[in-house]
């Protein structure tokens, strides 16, 4: 079990954003959070990585009780998570390799050779093996987002949170990004993807939750299928992601 939320209310400041959230996520699941902008998707994700507190209901994330977790334990939780943001949040003055190396050094990787090998590995997974020395401004939006995915999987997380990861991308780049995340889920990493782009759901099926009018509910596959737009088959050049086994 990766996430188990039961009757959780999600609040920001004095306002309740979502009532009675019930959500269960298992290893390797691909889960969508859908709804319009401002419906509470990002707030829900913030409770998962400890940015927003939970005061009602019960909430377990990767074995951590999010109702009672101490602030000093948040880094231990986040080491098991990978987060992909819409706005990339890359260090603009550092190249791709340096961006990833910074994260590894901050999370306890001491050996330079091991860091270099892991960086090459994750960039290969996202199809950017030849872009280590590129600066962020030299990359397309889709390439920057793939660097963010590489950054998110550096420490082989059990769970990836993608907050509107395709929001700033064109259709083809958005499909490529989602394909990589979907392949990672098929290798055993749970993925929760917040999106208001329902067109992706038919192409990459998974469990779907909707945030609407402060309510949270699971949406059955037939309902979602009727609501989404049909698309042609995915581009042939999308890399197939593979997750490395744990280090010996």
N, C-alpha and C positions, 0 to 999 in steps of 0.2 A: 504494500500500500504506500502510495506516494503522498496523496492528499486525502483528508477526510474532514469535510466541513458539515456540521449539523446545526441547523437553525441559527445561523450566524447573521447578525445585523452588522452592516458596514457603515461606519460613520466618518465624516470629515468635518472637523470643527464641531459645530452643534447640529449639523444636518445628518440625517440618515440617508445614505445614498442607495443602499439595497437592503431589503428586508428578507429574512428567512432564507438565507443561502444554504442550500444543501448540494454538495458537490463531492464526488468521489473520483479519484484518478489513480489508476494502477500503472505499474511499470509498462513502458512501451506504448501507452495510449496516446493518441493524437486528439486533442480537445480544442474546440473552438469556443471562444467567448464572443458573442455577436451582439449587435445593438448599435444605435446611432452614437455619434460623438457626444460625450457627456453623460452617457447612460450608466456609467459605473464600472466599465471594464477595467480601466487602469487602476481605479481604487481597489478593486478586488485583487488584482495582481500585487499591489503594494502590500496588502495584508499577508500575502504568501511569502514575500521576502522581508517582512518585518518593518516596512516603512510606515504602515498604519497599524495602530493597535486594534485588537478585537476585544470587545467588552461583553458581548452576548453570545450564547451558544457555545459549541465546542469546535475546536479547529486544531487538527494535527497536520503538520507538514514535515515529512521525512523524519518522523519520530519526535519532533519538537512540538510541545504544547504551546500554541500561539497565544493562548489566553494568559499564560503565566511565564512565558519566556523572559529571561533577564537580558538587558541590553548587551551585556558582555558575551552572551551566547549567540547573538545575531551573526557575527562573523563566521562562526562554525556552521551555522545554517547556510549562509550564502556561499560557502565553499562548495556546497553540494548542488548549487544552482548555477545555471547560465542564463543571463538576461540579454535579450536583443531589443534595443530601443529603436524607435522610428527615426530619431534624429542622430543616430550613429554614435555620438559621443566619443569619437576618436580624438587622440591627441594630435592636433594639427601640425605641430612642429616636429613630429617624429614620423619616420617612415613606417610601413606596415610591420616589418620585423621588430622594430623598436616598440611599437604599440603593444605587440603581443608579448615581447620579452619583459616589458614593464609589468604586465599582469602576472607573469610567472614568477618574477622576482618578488613581487608583493605577496604572493601566496606560498612562498617558502621553497621555491626551486633554486637550489644553490649551485648546481653543476651547470656550467655554461654549455657543455657539449649536449647534455640532456635537454636543456632548454631549446637549443638550436634544432635538435632532432624533432622535438614536439612541435615547434613552430612550422617546420617543413611538413610535418604530418598533417596538421589541421588545415594548412593552406592547400595541400593536395586534396583533402576532403571536399573543400568548397570550390575547387577549380581555379585557384590563384597561385599555383606553385611558382610561377615566374614573376610574381609581383612583390616579392619581399622588400625590395629597395624603393618601391614607389611611395611617394608622398600622398596623403589623403586627397589633396586637391587635384592630383593627377588621375584619380580613379573616377569612374562613373558612379552614379548613385547606387546602381545595382552591385557594383564591385565593392563599394564601401559597406553595403549591408552584408555582403558575404564575408568581409573582414570581421564584421561584428559577430557573425555566426562563428567564425573561427575563434575569435576571442572567447565567446560563450562556452565553447566546448574544450578549451585548453585543459581544464582540470577534470575532464571526463565526468560531467555532472549527471546526476540521476534525473534531473528535471530541467527543462529549458522553458523560460517564459519569454514569449515574443509579443511585445506590445506594439500593435499596429506596424509590424515589421515591413509590410509592403505598402504602407500609406503614401510614401514619397516616390514610388517607383512606377514606371510604365507597366503595361500588362505583361510583357514578356519577362521583364526583370522580376516582377512580383511572382510569376509562375516559377521562375528559377529558384527564388528564395524559398518559396513554400515547398518545392520539390526537395530541396536539401533538408529542410526541417522534417519533412515527412519521411524521408529515407532514414534519418537519425532515429525517429520513433520506431521504425521497423527493425532497427538494430537494438532496441531495448530502452532508449531514453524517452521518458515521458515528455511530451511537448504540449504546452498550453499557448494557443495563439489567439490574441485579441484582434478582432478585425470587424470592420463594417462592410467588407467586400464579400458578399454572399456568393459571388461567382466562383470563388475558389473552393467552396465546400463540395460541390458536385465532382470536381476534378480530383480532390484529395479528401475522401470521406473520413469522418471521425465523429466522435461524440460532440454534440452541439448544445450549448447553453445560450439563452438569450437574456439580456438585461433590458428591461422596458418598464417605464412608469414605476421605478423603484422596486420592481419585482424581478425575481430570478427564477428561471425554470429551464428544464431540459426540453429541447425541441426534438420531436421524433424525426427520423430520416425521411419518411414520405412527405411530411410537411415542408421540410427544407428543400427537398428535391424539386417540388413544384414551384418553389420561389426563386430558384437560381437560374442563371442563364447558361445555356449549353455552349461549350467552347470546343474548338478543334483539338486534336491530340497534342500533347506537350512537345516542345522542341526536342530534337534528337541530341542536341549538344549539351543538355543539362547533365552535370556530373552526378554520378550515383554516389551518395555519401556512405562511408563505412566508418564505424567507430572502432578504434583500436582497443584491444583487450587491456586489462589493468596491468600496470607495470609490475614486473617481478621484483 
